[in-house]
Structures are given as structure tokens and as C-alpha cells.
């Protein structure tokens, strides 16, 4: 999300940014319809609205974030990081991501 925030600042106030390097980010969800954005959010939050915890979904989320060449150590560290997130904060960040 940081890359999208940095890009947004640049496009709103380019005279305030001397340099900007974006790595491993994308332009956001603006190209998706409202229905597609809703489907994205709903699919990510569905497990948490049932009986799953953030720790339960951490392996799946990590798998979607990591590339095919990520090491086992990197995967394990990311899963621990994701699992440590508070459920309500994670749910809000998923929703905010598409806005």
C-alpha cells in the first residue's frame, strides 16, 4: 500500500517530490469495477467472517504475496508477520486497499 500512497502524493503534488522509486507495487484497483472490488474484498475477508483467524489464513495470504523463488525462511517469516496482525486491523486494511 505504501507504493500507492507515494504515487498518489506524487500525482497530487509533483512539485513536492524530488525523486520517487517504486519497487514491487502496483497502481491500485481503480481499473476494477465496483463489483470487482467488492468481490476482491469479500473473497479476502470471507474466511475471517466465519471461524478462521488471521493466523489460519497466513499461509494462504503469504502464498499470494510471495513469488515462486521465495525461500522457505522468507515464507515462514512472512507467515509469522501476518499471523501477528490483529483481525480487525487486517480486515480494515484489506477494505482500504481497494479504495
C-alpha positions in Angstrom: 0.0 0.0 0.0 3.0 2.3 0.6 3.8 2.5 -3.1 0.3 3.5 -4.0 0.3 6.2 -1.3 3.7 7.5 -2.5 2.4 7.6 -6.1 -0.8 9.3 -5.1 1.3 12.0 -3.3 3.4 12.5 -6.4 0.5 12.8 -8.7 -1.3 15.3 -6.4 1.8 17.4 -5.7 4.6 16.6 -8.1 6.5 19.8 -7.2 7.0 18.4 -3.7 8.7 15.2 -4.8 12.3 15.4 -6.0 12.7 11.6 -6.7 10.4 8.6 -6.4 11.4 5.0 -6.9 8.6 2.4 -6.7 9.5 -1.2 -6.3 7.1 -4.2 -6.1 3.9 -2.2 -6.1 1.0 -1.6 -8.5 -1.2 1.2 -9.4 -4.1 0.1 -7.4 -7.6 -1.1 -8.0 -9.1 1.9 -10.0 -9.3 -0.1 -13.2 -11.7 -2.6 -11.5 -15.4 -2.0 -11.4 -17.1 -1.5 -8.0 -18.4 -5.1 -8.3 -14.9 -6.5 -8.9 -13.6 -4.5 -5.9 -16.3 -5.8 -3.7 -15.7 -9.4 -4.9 -12.0 -8.9 -4.1 -12.7 -7.7 -0.6 -15.4 -10.3 0.1 -13.1 -13.1 -1.0 -10.3 -12.0 1.2 -12.5 -11.4 4.3 -14.8 -14.4 4.0 -12.6 -16.8 6.0 -12.3 -14.2 8.8 -16.1 -13.7 8.9 -16.5 -17.4 9.7 -14.3 -19.3 12.2 -10.8 -18.5 10.8 -8.2 -16.4 12.5 -5.6 -14.3 10.8 -3.0 -17.0 11.8 -5.2 -19.6 10.0 -5.1 -17.7 6.7 -1.5 -16.5 7.0 -0.1 -19.4 4.8 -2.6 -18.6 2.0 -2.0 -14.8 2.1 1.8 -15.3 2.2 1.5 -17.6 -0.8 -0.3 -14.9 -2.8 2.3 -12.2 -1.8 5.5 -14.2 -2.4 7.0 -15.1 -5.7 7.9 -18.6 -6.8 11.5 -18.2 -5.8 10.9 -17.1 -2.2 12.9 -19.1 0.3 11.3 -21.2 3.0 12.7 -18.9 5.5 11.1 -15.9 3.8 7.8 -17.7 3.7 8.0 -18.6 7.4 8.9 -15.1 8.4 6.1 -13.6 6.3 3.6 -16.0 7.8 4.6 -15.1 11.3 4.3 -11.4 10.5 0.8 -11.9 9.0 -0.3 -14.1 11.9 0.6 -11.4 14.3 -1.8 -8.9 12.8 -5.0 -8.0 14.7 -8.1 -9.4 12.9 -10.0 -6.1 12.9 -6.9 -4.1 11.6 -6.3 -6.7 8.9 -9.9 -6.6 7.8 -9.9 -2.8 7.6 -6.6 -2.7 5.6 -8.0 -5.2 3.1 -11.0 -2.9 2.6 -8.8 0.2 2.5 -6.5 -1.3 -0.1 -9.2 -1.1 -2.8 -10.1 2.5 -2.1 
